[in-house]
Amino acid sequence: MRLQDVHAVITGGGSGIGAAIARALAAEGARLTLIGRRRDALEATAASLPHAHVAPADVADRAAVEAAFDSARGAHGPISILVNNAGIAPSAPFARVTAEAWRGAMAINLDALFHCCQAALPDLLAAPAGRIVTVASTAGVKGYAYTAPYVASKHGAIGLMRALAIEYAATGLTANAVCPGFTDTDIVGQAVANIRAKTGRSETEALAELTRFNPQRRLIDPVEVAEAVLWLCLPASRSVTGQAVMVAGGEVM
């Protein structure tokens, strides 16, 4: 139990990668607060875990974030680990991206990191081993067509982690990003559906359009991402900070 009674907050913790991270941290003894917009999904995940508190909130809303973090502290005390996992992945040709779509992607994928990191910062700096881990993407280190807002926001997410890593290097706080390739989640399921709708391809053909980026020719399992996040959360990872850890089957960046 390497994280016994350590309080970890996970955004987007109700499904997919976030739920896998919750299970991985809980298995090491962490007490969890799961934050996200869908109470039903949060409660479904929390029901299978010991010591899991739910705090529904829109992470793009500063007041809602602060209220959720206050709720988290009320349940489990000071926060030692922050996992920024909530995100969206809209897709459209760049010429058709609206200002509203651009702003929406930035609000969830980047502004929310600012809100959550600031809300947790006093606790993280006071913790013996404060940790920020942001689930970014291979889109944070390379470009993909038809996803300009997503790519830009994920580049920003990695940049923020690198900035915090340097600023707080002399403290016990580390800040890192984990960058999955295409992962077997609802978001990728939606991407496959969009490809089918727009191109008339079969589900197998649409999925191949995404797995071709991975030299292993497969989707990443959310558990694989969770294990990378867990490693960065452990006290022994104190020398690893400011990194973008790829979980992408050897995809060339």
VENJORA-V652987 format. One record per helix or strand of 2 or more residues. SS is the DSSP state (H for helix, E for strand). FROM is the first residue (numbers start at 0). LEN is the number of residues. If there is no record, write none. Layout:
ss: <SS	SS>
from: <FROM	FROM>
len: <LEN	LEN>
This chain:
ss: <E	H	E	H	E	H	E	H	H	E	H	H	E	H	H	H	H	E>
from: <6	15	30	38	51	61	80	93	98	130	137	147	173	185	202	221	234	243>
len: <5	12	6	8	5	15	4	3	28	5	3	20	7	14	9	12	3	4>
